[in-house]
Amino acid sequence: MAGEQKRFARFFFYLRNLREAALHTGARAEEAEDRGLELLHSAETEAELKKLEEADSDTLSYVKRGLNRIAFGAVNDAVSWFLTLRT
């Protein structure tokens, strides 16, 4: 069960879609939404989601800073940021 909850948490973290995450973890289509709710509210899934969010916070901060530079900075900042993403 713990493996299923971990897989569900990862799919839910990236998709943000309860039904799709449940389908990716093996739930049948007719039960996917109910199974997704059950998995989402388990302590193991909540703990895994928290770990994923904490691990992703650095990436999210980096992206936000880059988007702010694009929106409010000089044009050469946007080009420079874009080029670093491509490498």
PEKA-V782484 format. One line per field, one symbol per residue. ss: DSSP state (2 for helix, 1 for strand, 0 for the rest). phi: phi as a letter, one per 40 degrees, with the letter a starting at -180 (. if undefined). burial: I if it has 9 or more other ideal C-beta (glycine too) atoms within 8 Angstrom, else O. Layout:
ss = ???
phi = ???
burial = ???
This chain:
ss = 022222222222222002222222000022222222222200222222222222222222222222222222002222222222220
phi = .ccccccddcccdccfbdccccccchccdcbccccccccccccccdcccccccccccccccccccccccccbbcdcccccccccccc
burial = OOOIIIIIIIIIIOIOOIIIIIIIIOIOOOIIIOIIIOIIOIOIIIOIIOOIIOOIOOOOOOOOOIOIIIOOOOOOIIOOIOOOOOO
